[in-house]
Amino acid sequence: MSDTRRRVKVYTLNEDRQWDDRGTGHVSSTFVERLKGTSLLVRAESDGKFLASHIFDAQVQGKDPALDITQDPIDESEEERFPEEIPETSHLVELPPCELSRLEEIADLVTSVLSSPIRREKLALALVSEGYIKKLLGLFRVCEDLDNREGLHHLYEIVRGVLFLNKAALFEVMFSDDCIMDVVGCLEYDPALVQPKRHREFLTKTAKFKEVIPITDSELRQKIHQTYRVQYIQDIILPTPSVFEENFLSTLTSFIFFNKVEIVSMLQEDEKFLTEVFAQLTDEGTDDSKRRELVNFVKEFCAFSQTLQPQNRDAFFKTLANLGILPALEIVMGMDDLQVRAAATDIFSYLVEFSPSMVREFVMQEPQQTDDDVLLINVVIKQMICDSDPELGGAVQLMGLLRTLIDPENMLASTNKTEKTEFLSFFYKYCMHVLTAPLLANTAHDKISKDLQEGSAKINPVCPGQWNVQSPVKALIDNFQTAQLLALILELLTFCVEHHTYHIKTYIMNKDLLRRVLVLMNSKHTFLALCALRFMRRIIGLKDEYYNRYIIKGNLFEPVINALLDNGTRYNLLNSAIIELFEFIKVEDIKSLIAHIVDNFYKALESIEYVQTFKGLKGRYEQEKDRQSQRISSRYRRDARSLDEDEELWFNDDDDDDEGETVEKSRIEDDFSDSYGKYMEAKKGAANGAGNNVKAAALPTATAVTPNSSSASSVKTVSLPATPVMKTTLVGLVDYPDDEDEEDDDEEEQSPRKRPRLTS
């Protein structure tokens, strides 16, 4: 008889959130009257062992994703097939009566089921179906009235275990208005503590709900209260879950998440509320404490928005932009209140992270309406420079935001305009002088800088008390906080060198910025000297001859080499970074820089032998000089009237070989003596003539090479035996291997005519 049970695949979710294949089996179902639900049982098809069970509510829609049922359900009851095993799997957990005397038993039961997903599911269903939670909380109030510490400790274990069941249906009951404070009360009585915590007192008396603008929607108010309290339970009351307990509270996290989504959506839909918030935020008549509360509200509002789906988040920030969030930030970021500025910085970071283009578009419209000093980006730069935190935490955050704004990678290019070109032009025109003001102020180095002489208005003191830019002699301020700030500015300028081409190059040349930066090589703070060196390294790394000529003309390697020599024999990061700079120049064979370094500094560097970098530079230099010499000499063309001794030997060797291959020995000797005698007579006659005469018959092509030989009194043609000499005049100075076969054929036919060439 065929098996009527249906085949399924069973998967279980392990602790690593991965699905484990438990195998293939046969599923059957049975209806449990007591639970008003259906129980599924799966047995392995190989050996009949029990694989899994699952209990569904009576109103089941869809199917369990862990069970892939490939055939229709059947009516056959599993109780009829395996009656002896059904009681173990089909019934819910039996809950003890909810009485004071049974609290220990209840606590043990709740704790024992946490290790089994199936038993956790059964217990959760039992707690919901029997209204057990409210009964337990009633016992809590009784125990607290009686000061029954043992019972309260048991209730702590019970409530904590129920939270770890991780069921949304239980959370809806526990976090309702009439139950949540009792839940918090149960969690105050941790058995590990001598005295209970006072969480309820904090939530009801210390924590105050501030309404910057009155909220009239009661549902919204209730949702805000609930979310705050549940977040408090998760973050403060419950202990940090261990690795094995992380998944126990995932549903609690989701509960908070969806509450925040609802709050943001409800506030966003209330246009009157948000309009009033921004109106008061930008109103000059708003007092400082009220404005601080408004800014903190907007900050919290933006933080909640991170829970929204991308499309909803887009709509949220567009709503804020339409309400005037950026003009409001421009006002509050310039205030003296540190808390307000810190909150405004957080809001600004949310906006930049969401849409840098939106911020850039707003900023580029400002010069038409306001002065340079109150531009939003200049306000951000000034706040970065004037950060009073010794660790410059706020400055680091703002520097990251500035880098995002000036990063060409996230700039859009449309058909009508190019955001990159427009914004970078704006930034270098209106903002760059504010960014570099502290750097220029601290590197004047015992002289009045050209910037200060010609335009002190351009580099106004950013923080008057901290940066005295108008001082005629500004020594290098070398305290730690200043060094940190200059390092941040250099990091941003280095980013500009890497990602901006024309704008930063023009700025560096006009301000002689690299020279000012290299003054920082003298800083006692090594990290600052390394930042200055990194700036130069990025410039050289571009291999731009425009930069190279600027470096050579300004002799800007001198401070780097001085720093290397001052460092002595110490093997540290500064030493390695400087050597890497010169190694890069050597490997990339940047000829102009190599020549400049060797010509001007090699004597100071030749004693450094623990690396071969500088000897390698010298070698590159010598090779280039040799190549230049060879190139010059190759341009000189010799007078064709004289042959080098080597060339004559070449002709002799070549023709001796040809002669041996073309004629018989006896015949060669006779003809050769006769021709040789006549040739030598002709040669002597030519030698006795004027020194500037040319043997046109011997090398007629030479006259083309020396067209300026008109100063010679005459060109005499030497009479040699007609037949042999004519062949000689057709021989070039270079013998190509491809011609040998043709020459051999000619030699066999006309060998007597070629013999005189052998002695030429």
Disulfide bonds with the S-S distance in Angstrom:
Cys386-Cys463 1.49
